[in-house]
Amino acid sequence: MRRRRLLLALSVALVVGAAGFVWFEPHKLVIDDDVAEELPAGAVRRVARGDFRPLEHHADGTAELLTTSGGAHVLRFDDLDTSNGPDLRVYLSSAPPDADWGAFDDDFVDLGMLKGNIGDQNYVVPDGTDLARYRTAVVWCRRFSVPFASAGLERT
């Protein structure tokens, strides 16, 4: 009977530990995802720019809003350097870059998964996005509902 309880306890501990590993993804704390994307194709004009400021995690680099020769808009991160984490997303938010953390996901456009926590990368902004309204780039951890970094996009 004692052996059965011990095996049950070990089994439960193993399942809980595995679930925690999957949920928290602690390996991302020591593994960086480097990205080195070129500028988008076509002549590019910078519309707005801002420096990343750290929030939940350290952050360096710049965010730029670009317009291609075809009229598309692209959000570009140059020299991004932040922590890696689970379920990181790129948002354009209507909240100012120094807003309370909970405001960044109140009114936003999701541009997709963060391609890497280090390097240069491009994100297509959907046609029709009101760029006068969404003026803050955010690296957002959807799993834990926290912003890693934000950059206010000031017109150039």
DSSP file (Angstrom, degrees, kcal/mol; ACC not computed):
  #  RESIDUE AA STRUCTURE BP1 BP2  ACC     N-H-->O    O-->H-N    N-H-->O    O-->H-N    TCO  KAPPA ALPHA  PHI   PSI    X-CA   Y-CA   Z-CA
    1    1 A M     >        0   0    0      0, 0.0     4,-1.9     0, 0.0     5,-0.2   0.000 360.0 360.0 360.0 -42.0    0.0    0.0    0.0
    2    2 A R  H  >  +     0   0    0      1,-0.2     4,-2.2     2,-0.2     5,-0.2   0.897 360.0  52.7 -64.5 -40.1    2.8    2.4    0.9
    3    3 A R  H  > S+     0   0    0      1,-0.2     4,-2.5     2,-0.2    -1,-0.2   0.889 106.9  53.0 -63.3 -39.0    4.6    1.7   -2.4
    4    4 A R  H  > S+     0   0    0      2,-0.2     4,-2.5     1,-0.2    -1,-0.2   0.910 109.2  48.7 -62.8 -43.5    1.4    2.5   -4.3
    5    5 A R  H  X S+     0   0    0     -4,-1.9     4,-2.8     2,-0.2    -1,-0.2   0.896 110.9  50.9 -63.7 -40.3    1.1    5.8   -2.6
    6    6 A L  H  X S+     0   0    0     -4,-2.2     4,-2.5     2,-0.2    -2,-0.2   0.926 111.4  47.1 -63.5 -45.1    4.7    6.6   -3.4
    7    7 A L  H  X S+     0   0    0     -4,-2.5     4,-2.4     2,-0.2    -2,-0.2   0.894 113.0  49.6 -63.7 -40.0    4.2    5.8   -7.0
    8    8 A L  H  X S+     0   0    0     -4,-2.5     4,-2.6     2,-0.2    -2,-0.2   0.931 111.5  48.5 -64.0 -45.4    1.1    7.8   -7.2
    9    9 A A  H  X S+     0   0    0     -4,-2.8     4,-2.5     1,-0.2    -2,-0.2   0.907 112.9  47.9 -62.1 -42.4    2.8   10.8   -5.5
   10   10 A L  H  X S+     0   0    0     -4,-2.5     4,-2.4     2,-0.2    -1,-0.2   0.900 111.5  50.7 -65.0 -40.4    5.8   10.5   -7.9
   11   11 A S  H  X S+     0   0    0     -4,-2.4     4,-2.4     2,-0.2    -2,-0.2   0.924 111.5  47.2 -63.2 -45.2    3.4   10.3  -10.9
   12   12 A V  H  X S+     0   0    0     -4,-2.6     4,-2.8     1,-0.2     5,-0.2   0.925 112.1  50.4 -62.8 -44.2    1.5   13.4   -9.8
   13   13 A A  H  X S+     0   0    0     -4,-2.5     4,-2.6     1,-0.2    -2,-0.2   0.895 110.7  49.8 -61.1 -40.2    4.7   15.3   -9.3
   14   14 A L  H  X S+     0   0    0     -4,-2.4     4,-2.5     2,-0.2    -1,-0.2   0.920 112.3  46.6 -65.0 -44.3    6.0   14.3  -12.7
   15   15 A V  H  X S+     0   0    0     -4,-2.4     4,-2.6     2,-0.2    -2,-0.2   0.928 114.7  46.8 -64.6 -45.1    2.8   15.4  -14.4
   16   16 A V  H  X S+     0   0    0     -4,-2.8     4,-2.5     1,-0.2    -2,-0.2   0.916 113.4  49.1 -63.7 -42.9    2.7   18.7  -12.5
   17   17 A G  H  X S+     0   0    0     -4,-2.6     4,-2.2    -5,-0.2    -2,-0.2   0.911 112.4  47.5 -62.8 -42.7    6.4   19.3  -13.3
   18   18 A A  H  X S+     0   0    0     -4,-2.5     4,-2.4     2,-0.2    -2,-0.2   0.912 111.9  50.0 -65.0 -42.7    5.9   18.6  -17.0
   19   19 A A  H  X S+     0   0    0     -4,-2.6     4,-2.7     1,-0.2    -2,-0.2   0.912 110.9  50.0 -62.9 -41.6    2.8   20.8  -17.1
   20   20 A G  H  X S+     0   0    0     -4,-2.5     4,-2.9     2,-0.2     5,-0.4   0.895 109.6  50.9 -62.7 -40.4    4.8   23.6  -15.4
   21   21 A F  H  X S+     0   0    0     -4,-2.2     4,-1.8     1,-0.2    -2,-0.2   0.921 113.5  44.9 -63.0 -43.9    7.7   23.2  -17.9
   22   22 A V  H  < S+     0   0    0     -4,-2.4    -2,-0.2     2,-0.2    -1,-0.2   0.913 118.2  43.7 -66.0 -42.7    5.3   23.4  -20.8
   23   23 A W  H  < S+     0   0    0     -4,-2.7    -2,-0.2    -5,-0.2    -3,-0.2   0.942 124.2  31.2 -70.9 -49.3    3.4   26.4  -19.4
   24   24 A F  H  < S-     0   0    0     -4,-2.9    -3,-0.2    -5,-0.2    -2,-0.2   0.723  84.2-154.0 -85.6 -22.4    6.3   28.5  -18.2
   25   25 A E    ><  -     0   0    0     -4,-1.8     3,-1.9    -5,-0.4     4,-0.3   0.929  17.3-179.6  47.6  57.5    8.9   27.5  -20.8
   26   26 A P  G >  S+     0   0    0      0, 0.0     3,-1.7     0, 0.0     4,-0.3   0.741  70.1  72.9 -62.7 -22.0   11.8   28.2  -18.5
   27   27 A H  G >> S+     0   0    0      1,-0.3     3,-1.4    -6,-0.2     4,-0.7   0.775  83.7  69.6 -62.8 -24.0   14.3   27.2  -21.2
   28   28 A K  G <4 S+     0   0    0     -3,-1.9    56,-0.4     1,-0.3    -1,-0.3   0.701  84.5  70.2 -67.9 -17.0   13.5   30.4  -23.0
   29   29 A L  G <4 S+     0   0    0     -3,-1.7    -1,-0.3    -4,-0.3    -2,-0.2   0.752 111.4  29.3 -69.2 -21.9   15.2   32.3  -20.3
   30   30 A V  T <4 S+     0   0    0     -3,-1.4     2,-0.5    -4,-0.3    -1,-0.2   0.409 109.1  76.3-117.8  -0.8   18.6   31.0  -21.5
   31   31 A I     <  -     0   0    0     -4,-0.7     2,-0.3    -3,-0.0    -1,-0.1  -0.958  63.7-157.7-116.8 121.3   17.9   30.5  -25.2
   32   32 A D        -     0   0    0     -2,-0.5     2,-0.6    52,-0.1    51,-0.1  -0.729   9.3-145.1 -94.8 145.7   17.8   33.5  -27.5
   33   33 A D        -     0   0    0     -2,-0.3    85,-1.8    -5,-0.1    84,-0.5  -0.936  20.8-159.0-108.8 107.2   16.0   33.6  -30.9
   34   34 A D  E     -a  118   0A   0     -2,-0.6     2,-0.4    82,-0.2    85,-0.2  -0.688   9.2-173.2 -90.4 138.2   18.1   35.7  -33.3
   35   35 A V  E     -a  119   0A   0     83,-2.4    85,-1.4    -2,-0.3    81,-0.1  -0.983  13.7-179.5-130.1 140.8   16.5   37.3  -36.3
   36   36 A A  E     +a  120   0A   0     -2,-0.4     2,-0.2    83,-0.2    85,-0.2  -0.490  17.9 168.3-138.8  66.5   18.3   39.2  -39.2
   37   37 A E        -     0   0    0     83,-2.6     2,-0.1     1,-0.1    -2,-0.1  -0.570  30.1-127.0 -82.1 143.8   15.6   40.2  -41.7
   38   38 A E        -     0   0    0     -2,-0.2     3,-0.1     1,-0.2    -1,-0.1  -0.317  41.8 -77.9 -76.2 167.1   16.4   42.7  -44.4
   39   39 A L        -     0   0    0      1,-0.1    -1,-0.2    -2,-0.1     3,-0.1  -0.310  66.0 -84.8 -58.4 152.7   14.4   45.8  -45.0
   40   40 A P        -     0   0    0      0, 0.0    -1,-0.1     0, 0.0    34,-0.0  -0.241  54.8 -91.4 -60.4 152.1   11.1   45.1  -46.8
   41   41 A A  S    S+     0   0    0     -3,-0.1    28,-0.2    27,-0.1     2,-0.0  -0.263  90.6  37.7 -62.7 150.1   11.3   45.0  -50.6
   42   42 A G  S    S-     0   0    0     26,-0.1     2,-0.1    27,-0.1     0, 0.0  -0.030 108.4 -42.9  92.5 162.0   10.7   48.2  -52.5
   43   43 A A        -     0   0    0     25,-0.1    26,-0.7     1,-0.1     2,-0.4  -0.400  65.3-152.2 -61.6 135.7   11.6   51.8  -51.7
   44   44 A V  E     -B   68   0A   0     24,-0.2     2,-0.4    -2,-0.1    24,-0.2  -0.926  14.2-168.7-120.2 136.7   11.0   52.4  -48.0
   45   45 A R  E     -B   67   0A   0     22,-2.4    22,-2.6    -2,-0.4     2,-0.4  -0.984  23.2-127.9-122.4 132.8   10.2   55.6  -46.3
   46   46 A R  E     +B   66   0A   0     -2,-0.4    20,-0.2    20,-0.2     3,-0.1  -0.668  27.6 174.1 -81.3 129.7   10.2   56.0  -42.5
   47   47 A V  E     +     0   0A   0     18,-3.4   109,-2.6    -2,-0.4     2,-0.3   0.774  65.6   0.6-101.3 -38.9    7.0   57.4  -41.1
   48   48 A A  E     -BC  65 155A   0     17,-1.4    17,-2.6   107,-0.3    -1,-0.4  -0.981  60.2-170.5-151.6 158.3    7.6   57.1  -37.4
   49   49 A R  E     +BC  64 154A   0    105,-2.2   105,-2.3    -2,-0.3     2,-0.3  -0.995   7.1 168.6-151.9 151.1   10.2   55.9  -35.0
   50   50 A G  E     -B   63   0A   0     13,-2.2    13,-3.0    -2,-0.3     2,-0.3  -0.976  30.7-115.9-161.4 153.7   10.7   55.2  -31.3
   51   51 A D  E     -B   62   0A   0     -2,-0.3   101,-0.5    11,-0.2    11,-0.2  -0.708  37.0-111.8 -90.7 141.9   13.1   53.6  -28.8
   52   52 A F        -     0   0    0      9,-2.7    99,-0.2    -2,-0.3     9,-0.2  -0.473  27.9-158.8 -70.5 141.9   12.1   50.6  -26.8
   53   53 A R  E     -F  150   0B   0     97,-2.9    97,-1.8    -2,-0.2     7,-0.1  -0.966  23.0-112.0-118.8 140.0   11.7   51.1  -23.1
   54   54 A P  E     +F  149   0B   0      0, 0.0    95,-0.2     0, 0.0     4,-0.2  -0.409  41.4 160.3 -71.9 145.7   11.8   48.2  -20.7
   55   55 A L  S    S-     0   0    0     93,-2.3    93,-0.2     2,-1.1    94,-0.2   0.335  77.7  -3.8-123.9 -97.2    8.7   47.1  -18.8
   56   56 A E  S    S+     0   0    0     91,-2.1     2,-0.3     2,-0.1    92,-0.2   0.804 139.4  21.7 -71.2 -27.6    8.5   43.6  -17.4
   57   57 A H  S    S-     0   0    0     91,-1.2    -2,-1.1    90,-0.2    -1,-0.0  -0.897  98.0 -82.9-135.2 163.2   11.9   42.7  -18.9
   58   58 A H        -     0   0    0     -2,-0.3    25,-0.8    -4,-0.2     2,-0.3  -0.256  50.2-179.2 -61.9 155.2   15.0   44.6  -20.2
   59   59 A A  E     + D   0  82A   0     23,-0.2     2,-0.3    -7,-0.1    23,-0.2  -0.950  14.4 171.3-160.5 138.8   14.7   46.0  -23.7
   60   60 A D  E     + D   0  81A   0     21,-1.4    21,-1.9    -2,-0.3     2,-0.2  -0.906  37.9  66.0-136.7 166.2   16.8   47.9  -26.2
   61   61 A G  E     -     0   0A   0     -2,-0.3    -9,-2.7    19,-0.2     2,-0.3  -0.547  68.5 -82.4 114.5-178.6   16.5   48.8  -29.8
   62   62 A T  E     -BD  51  78A   0     16,-2.4    16,-2.4   -11,-0.2     2,-0.4  -0.902  19.2-146.9-127.5 155.0   14.1   50.8  -32.0
   63   63 A A  E     -BD  50  77A   0    -13,-3.0   -13,-2.2    -2,-0.3     2,-0.4  -0.971  20.0-172.8-116.8 136.5   10.8   50.4  -33.6
   64   64 A E  E     -BD  49  76A   0     12,-2.9    12,-3.3    -2,-0.4     2,-0.6  -0.987  20.3-143.8-131.0 140.6   10.1   52.1  -36.9
   65   65 A L  E     -BD  48  75A   0    -17,-2.6   -18,-3.4    -2,-0.4   -17,-1.4  -0.925  30.7-172.5-101.0 120.2    6.9   52.4  -39.0
   66   66 A L  E     -BD  46  74A   0      8,-3.3     8,-2.4    -2,-0.6     2,-0.4  -0.800  19.8-148.8-115.4 153.1    7.8   52.2  -42.6
   67   67 A T  E     -BD  45  73A   0    -22,-2.6   -22,-2.4    -2,-0.3     6,-0.2  -0.990  18.1-145.8-118.2 129.4    5.8   52.7  -45.9
   68   68 A T  E >   -B   44   0A   0      4,-2.5     3,-2.1    -2,-0.4   -24,-0.2  -0.404  31.7-101.7 -86.9 169.2    6.8   50.6  -48.9
   69   69 A S  T 3  S+     0   0    0    -26,-0.7   -27,-0.1     1,-0.3   -25,-0.1   0.759 123.6  58.1 -61.9 -24.6    6.7   51.9  -52.5
   70   70 A G  T 3  S-     0   0    0    -27,-0.1    -1,-0.3     2,-0.1   -28,-0.0   0.467 121.5-106.9 -84.9  -1.6    3.5   49.8  -52.9
   71   71 A G  S <  S+     0   0    0     -3,-2.1    -2,-0.1     1,-0.3     2,-0.1   0.429  73.9 137.0  93.3  -0.8    1.8   51.7  -50.0
   72   72 A A        -     0   0    0     55,-0.1    -4,-2.5    -5,-0.0     2,-0.4  -0.423  48.2-131.6 -75.8 155.3    1.9   48.9  -47.5
   73   73 A H  E     -DE  67 125A   0     52,-0.5    52,-2.7    -6,-0.2     2,-0.4  -0.896  21.8-172.8-109.9 140.6    2.9   49.7  -43.9
   74   74 A V  E     -DE  66 124A   0     -8,-2.4    -8,-3.3    -2,-0.4     2,-0.6  -0.997  18.9-143.8-133.2 134.0    5.5   47.6  -42.0
   75   75 A L  E     -DE  65 123A   0     48,-3.3    48,-2.2    -2,-0.4     2,-0.4  -0.885  27.0-167.1 -93.6 123.8    6.6   47.8  -38.4
   76   76 A R  E     -DE  64 122A   0    -12,-3.3   -12,-2.9    -2,-0.6     2,-0.5  -0.935  14.6-155.1-118.2 134.6   10.3   47.2  -38.2
   77   77 A F  E     -DE  63 121A   0     44,-2.8    44,-2.0    -2,-0.4     2,-0.5  -0.938  12.6-163.4-103.9 124.8   12.4   46.4  -35.1
   78   78 A D  E    S-D   62   0A   0    -16,-2.4   -16,-2.4    -2,-0.5    42,-0.2  -0.933  70.7 -12.0-109.6 130.4   16.0   47.3  -35.4
   79   79 A D  E    S-     0   0A   0     -2,-0.5    41,-0.2   -18,-0.2    -1,-0.2   0.815  82.8-175.7  53.7  35.8   18.6   45.9  -33.0
   80   80 A L  E     + E   0 119A   0     39,-1.7    39,-2.4    -3,-0.2     2,-0.3  -0.393   8.3 176.7 -61.2 137.1   15.9   44.6  -30.7
   81   81 A D  E     +DE  60 118A   0    -21,-1.9   -21,-1.4    37,-0.2     2,-0.3  -0.824  20.2 129.8-145.8 103.2   17.3   43.0  -27.5
   82   82 A T  E     -D   59   0A   0     35,-2.2   -23,-0.2    -2,-0.3     2,-0.1  -0.847  59.3 -74.2-141.0 177.1   14.9   41.8  -24.9
   83   83 A S        -     0   0    0    -25,-0.8     2,-0.2    -2,-0.3   -54,-0.1  -0.407  45.0-121.2 -72.8 152.5   14.3   38.7  -22.9
   84   84 A N        +     0   0    0    -56,-0.4    -1,-0.1   -55,-0.1   -52,-0.1  -0.520  42.5 156.6 -84.8 162.7   12.8   35.6  -24.5
   85   85 A G    >   -     0   0    0     -2,-0.2     3,-0.6     3,-0.0     2,-0.3  -0.982  41.9 -67.8-173.1 175.1    9.6   34.2  -23.2
   86   86 A P  T 3  S-     0   0    0      0, 0.0    57,-0.5     0, 0.0    58,-0.3  -0.569 105.0  -2.6 -81.6 140.5    6.5   32.1  -23.9
   87   87 A D  T 3  S-     0   0    0     -2,-0.3    55,-2.3     1,-0.2    56,-0.4   0.870  79.1-178.2  52.8  49.4    3.8   33.3  -26.4
   88   88 A L  E <   -G  141   0B   0     -3,-0.6    26,-2.3    53,-0.2     2,-0.3  -0.648   2.6-173.6 -81.8 134.1    5.4   36.7  -27.2
   89   89 A R  E     -GH 140 113B   0     51,-3.2    51,-2.5    -2,-0.4     2,-0.5  -0.806  24.1-126.3-123.6 162.2    3.3   38.8  -29.6
   90   90 A V  E     -GH 139 112B   0     22,-2.5    21,-3.3    -2,-0.3    22,-0.6  -0.966  34.0-178.1-111.7 121.5    3.8   42.1  -31.4
   91   91 A Y  E     -GH 138 110B   0     47,-2.6    47,-2.6    -2,-0.5     2,-0.5  -0.890  28.9-148.5-117.9 147.8    1.1   44.6  -30.8
   92   92 A L  E     -GH 137 109B   0     17,-2.2    17,-2.6    -2,-0.3     2,-0.3  -0.991  35.3-167.8-103.1 122.4    0.3   48.1  -32.1
   93   93 A S  E     -GH 136 108B   0     43,-3.0    43,-1.5    -2,-0.5    42,-0.7  -0.819  33.9-143.9-116.7 150.9   -1.5   49.7  -29.1
   94   94 A S  S    S+     0   0    0     13,-2.4    14,-0.1    -2,-0.3    -1,-0.1   0.605  77.6  98.7 -83.5 -12.2   -3.5   52.8  -28.7
   95   95 A A  S    S-     0   0    0     12,-0.4    -2,-0.2     8,-0.2    40,-0.1  -0.469  86.1-105.7 -71.9 145.5   -2.1   53.2  -25.2
   96   96 A P    >   -     0   0    0      0, 0.0     3,-2.0     0, 0.0    -1,-0.1  -0.328  33.3-106.8 -67.0 157.9    0.8   55.6  -24.8
   97   97 A P  T 3  S+     0   0    0      0, 0.0   -44,-0.1     0, 0.0    -2,-0.1   0.700 119.8  49.0 -63.4 -19.0    4.2   54.0  -24.3
   98   98 A D  T 3  S+     0   0    0     53,-0.0     3,-0.1     2,-0.0    -3,-0.0   0.142  86.6 126.9-104.9  19.9    4.3   54.9  -20.6
   99   99 A A  S <  S-     0   0    0     -3,-2.0     5,-0.1     1,-0.2     2,-0.0  -0.178  74.4 -79.2 -69.2 165.2    0.8   53.6  -19.8
  100  100 A D    >   -     0   0    0      1,-0.1     3,-2.1     2,-0.0     4,-0.5  -0.387  49.1-110.6 -60.5 146.8   -0.1   51.2  -17.0
  101  101 A W  G >  S+     0   0    0      1,-0.3     3,-1.1     2,-0.2     4,-0.3   0.828 114.4  58.4 -54.1 -38.3    0.8   47.7  -18.1
  102  102 A G  G 3  S+     0   0    0      1,-0.2     3,-0.5     2,-0.1    -1,-0.3   0.635  94.0  68.1 -70.0 -12.8   -2.8   46.6  -18.3
  103  103 A A  G X> S+     0   0    0     -3,-2.1     3,-1.7     1,-0.2     4,-0.7   0.743  80.2  75.5 -79.3 -22.8   -3.7   49.2  -20.9
  104  104 A F  T <4 S+     0   0    0     -3,-1.1    -1,-0.2    -4,-0.5    -9,-0.2   0.763 100.0  41.8 -65.8 -25.0   -1.6   47.8  -23.8
  105  105 A D  T 34 S+     0   0    0     -3,-0.5    -1,-0.3    -4,-0.3     3,-0.2   0.171  93.0  85.0-108.0  19.3   -4.0   45.0  -24.5
  106  106 A D  T <4 S+     0   0    0     -3,-1.7     2,-0.3     1,-0.3    -2,-0.2   0.884 109.4   8.0 -81.1 -41.5   -7.2   47.0  -24.2
  107  107 A D  S  < S+     0   0    0     -4,-0.7   -13,-2.4    -3,-0.1   -12,-0.4  -0.879  94.5 130.6-143.7 103.7   -7.2   48.4  -27.7
  108  108 A F  E     -H   93   0B   0     -2,-0.3     2,-0.5   -15,-0.2   -15,-0.2  -0.941  51.3-125.2-151.4 166.1   -4.6   46.9  -30.0
  109  109 A V  E     -H   92   0B   0    -17,-2.6   -17,-2.2    -2,-0.3     2,-0.6  -0.993  28.5-138.9-117.1 124.2   -3.8   45.3  -33.4
  110  110 A D  E     -H   91   0B   0     -2,-0.5   -19,-0.2   -19,-0.2     3,-0.1  -0.747  18.5-176.5 -86.9 117.7   -2.0   42.0  -33.1
  111  111 A L  E     -     0   0B   0    -21,-3.3    13,-0.2    -2,-0.6     2,-0.2   0.424  49.4 -99.8 -94.7   0.0    0.8   41.7  -35.8
  112  112 A G  E     -H   90   0B   0    -22,-0.6   -22,-2.5    11,-0.1    -1,-0.3  -0.586  60.7 -20.2 117.1-176.6    1.7   38.2  -34.9
  113  113 A M  E     -H   89   0B   0    -24,-0.2     2,-0.3    -2,-0.2   -24,-0.3  -0.379  69.5-103.9 -67.1 142.2    4.3   36.2  -33.0
  114  114 A L        -     0   0    0    -26,-2.3   -26,-0.2    26,-0.2     3,-0.1  -0.545  28.3-149.2 -63.6 127.0    7.6   37.9  -32.1
  115  115 A K  S    S-     0   0    0     -2,-0.3     2,-0.3     1,-0.3    -1,-0.2   0.809  70.7 -16.2 -73.5 -29.8   10.0   36.3  -34.6
  116  116 A G        -     0   0    0      3,-0.1    -1,-0.3   -81,-0.1   -82,-0.2  -0.947  51.5-128.0-170.4 151.0   12.9   36.6  -32.2
  117  117 A N  S    S+     0   0    0    -84,-0.5   -35,-2.2    -2,-0.3     2,-0.4   0.550  97.8  47.4 -84.4  -5.4   13.9   38.4  -29.0
  118  118 A I  E    S+aE  34  81A   0    -85,-1.8   -83,-2.4   -37,-0.2   -37,-0.2  -0.999  96.0  15.1-135.4 134.5   17.1   39.6  -30.7
  119  119 A G  E    S-aE  35  80A   0    -39,-2.4   -39,-1.7    -2,-0.4     2,-0.4  -0.616  87.4 -32.7 115.9-167.2   17.7   41.3  -34.0
  120  120 A D  E     +a   36   0A   0    -85,-1.4   -83,-2.6    -2,-0.2     2,-0.3  -0.807  58.9 161.9-101.5 133.7   16.1   43.0  -36.9
  121  121 A Q  E     - E   0  77A   0    -44,-2.0   -44,-2.8    -2,-0.4     2,-0.3  -0.996  26.5-139.6-155.7 154.4   12.6   42.0  -38.0
  122  122 A N  E     - E   0  76A   0     -2,-0.3     2,-0.4   -46,-0.2   -46,-0.2  -0.906   9.4-169.9-121.0 143.1    9.5   43.2  -40.0
  123  123 A Y  E     - E   0  75A   0    -48,-2.2   -48,-3.3    -2,-0.3     2,-0.3  -0.987  23.4-129.4-134.2 122.4    5.8   42.9  -39.3
  124  124 A V  E     - E   0  74A   0     -2,-0.4   -50,-0.2   -50,-0.2    -2,-0.0  -0.526  18.3-140.0 -72.8 131.3    3.2   43.7  -41.9
  125  125 A V  E     - E   0  73A   0    -52,-2.7   -52,-0.5    -2,-0.3     3,-0.1  -0.810  28.9-108.9 -90.8 128.2    0.5   46.1  -40.6
  126  126 A P    >   -     0   0    0      0, 0.0     3,-1.7     0, 0.0    -1,-0.1  -0.254  38.5 -99.0 -58.4 140.9   -3.0   45.2  -41.9
  127  127 A D  T 3  S+     0   0    0      1,-0.2     3,-0.1     3,-0.0   -55,-0.1  -0.284 109.3  30.5 -55.3 142.2   -4.4   47.5  -44.5
  128  128 A G  T 3  S+     0   0    0      1,-0.3     2,-0.3    -3,-0.1    -1,-0.2   0.410  79.4 147.5  87.3  -2.5   -6.9   49.9  -43.0
  129  129 A T    <   -     0   0    0     -3,-1.7     2,-1.3     1,-0.1    -1,-0.3  -0.509  54.3-123.2 -67.5 130.4   -5.1   50.1  -39.6
  130  130 A D    >>  -     0   0    0     -2,-0.3     4,-2.2     1,-0.2     3,-1.1  -0.619  29.4-175.5 -77.1  95.4   -5.6   53.6  -38.2
  131  131 A L  T 34 S+     0   0    0     -2,-1.3    -1,-0.2     1,-0.3    -2,-0.0   0.636  80.1  61.8 -73.6 -13.3   -2.0   54.6  -37.7
  132  132 A A  T 34 S+     0   0    0      1,-0.1    -1,-0.3    -3,-0.1     3,-0.1   0.741 112.1  39.3 -77.3 -23.9   -2.9   57.9  -36.0
  133  133 A R  T <4 S+     0   0    0     -3,-1.1     2,-1.1     1,-0.2    -2,-0.2   0.872 110.5  56.4 -90.1 -44.2   -4.6   55.8  -33.3
  134  134 A Y     <  +     0   0    0     -4,-2.2   -40,-0.2     1,-0.2    -1,-0.2  -0.746  61.9 147.0 -96.5  92.2   -2.2   52.9  -32.8
  135  135 A R        +     0   0    0     -2,-1.1    18,-3.5   -42,-0.7     2,-0.4   0.218  44.9  77.4-115.8  11.9    1.1   54.7  -32.0
  136  136 A T  E     -GI  93 152B   0    -43,-1.5   -43,-3.0    16,-0.2     2,-0.4  -0.983  62.0-149.7-129.4 125.2    2.8   52.3  -29.6
  137  137 A A  E     -GI  92 151B   0     14,-2.8    14,-2.3    -2,-0.4     2,-0.4  -0.753  24.1-171.9 -87.2 136.6    4.7   49.2  -30.5
  138  138 A V  E     -GI  91 150B   0    -47,-2.6   -47,-2.6    -2,-0.4     2,-0.7  -0.994  28.3-148.9-135.6 135.0    4.6   46.6  -27.8
  139  139 A V  E     -GI  90 149B   0     10,-2.3     9,-3.3    -2,-0.4    10,-1.2  -0.933  36.8-171.3 -96.1 113.8    6.3   43.2  -27.2
  140  140 A W  E     -GI  89 147B   0    -51,-2.5   -51,-3.2    -2,-0.7     2,-0.9  -0.902  27.6-143.9-118.5 132.6    3.5   41.4  -25.2
  141  141 A C  E  >> -GI  88 146B   0      5,-3.2     5,-1.5    -2,-0.4     4,-1.0  -0.832  17.4-173.8 -92.5 103.4    3.5   38.1  -23.4
  142  142 A R  T  45S+     0   0    0    -55,-2.3     3,-0.2    -2,-0.9    -1,-0.2   0.855  77.7  60.7 -68.4 -35.0    0.0   36.8  -24.0
  143  143 A R  T  45S+     0   0    0    -57,-0.5    -1,-0.2   -56,-0.4   -56,-0.1   0.896 121.2  22.8 -60.7 -40.7    0.4   33.8  -21.7
  144  144 A F  T  45S-     0   0    0    -58,-0.3    -1,-0.2    -3,-0.2    -2,-0.2   0.345 102.8-123.4-110.5   5.5    1.0   36.0  -18.6
  145  145 A S  T  <5 +     0   0    0     -4,-1.0    -3,-0.2     1,-0.2   -40,-0.1   0.915  66.8 127.0  53.8  51.0   -0.7   39.2  -19.8
  146  146 A V  E   < - I   0 141B   0     -5,-1.5    -5,-3.2   -42,-0.0     2,-0.4  -0.994  58.3-124.9-136.1 144.7    2.4   41.4  -19.3
  147  147 A P  E     - I   0 140B   0      0, 0.0   -91,-2.1     0, 0.0    -7,-0.2  -0.722  13.4-168.6 -85.5 134.9    4.3   43.8  -21.6
  148  148 A F  E    S-     0   0B   0     -9,-3.3   -93,-2.3    -2,-0.4   -91,-1.2   0.848  71.2 -14.9 -83.9 -39.6    8.0   43.1  -22.1
  149  149 A A  E     -FI  54 139B   0    -10,-1.2   -10,-2.3   -95,-0.2    -1,-0.3  -0.989  56.8-158.0-160.3 157.3    8.7   46.4  -23.8
  150  150 A S  E     -FI  53 138B   0    -97,-1.8   -97,-2.9    -2,-0.3     2,-0.4  -0.981   0.1-165.5-141.3 155.5    7.1   49.4  -25.5
  151  151 A A  E     - I   0 137B   0    -14,-2.3   -14,-2.8    -2,-0.3     2,-0.3  -0.956  19.3-136.0-142.1 121.0    8.1   52.1  -28.0
  152  152 A G  E     - I   0 136B   0   -101,-0.5     2,-1.0    -2,-0.4   -16,-0.2  -0.611  20.2-136.3 -74.1 132.8    6.2   55.2  -28.8
  153  153 A L        -     0   0    0    -18,-3.5     2,-0.4    -2,-0.3  -103,-0.2  -0.787  22.8-169.0 -97.4  99.9    6.1   55.8  -32.5
  154  154 A E  E     -C   49   0A   0   -105,-2.3  -105,-2.2    -2,-1.0   -18,-0.0  -0.729  28.5-108.0 -89.9 133.5    6.8   59.5  -33.1
  155  155 A R  E      C   48   0A   0     -2,-0.4  -107,-0.3  -107,-0.2  -108,-0.1  -0.300 360.0 360.0 -60.6 141.0    6.2   60.9  -36.6
  156  156 A T              0   0    0   -109,-2.6  -108,-0.2  -110,-0.1    -1,-0.1   0.381 360.0 360.0-111.0 360.0    9.4   61.8  -38.5
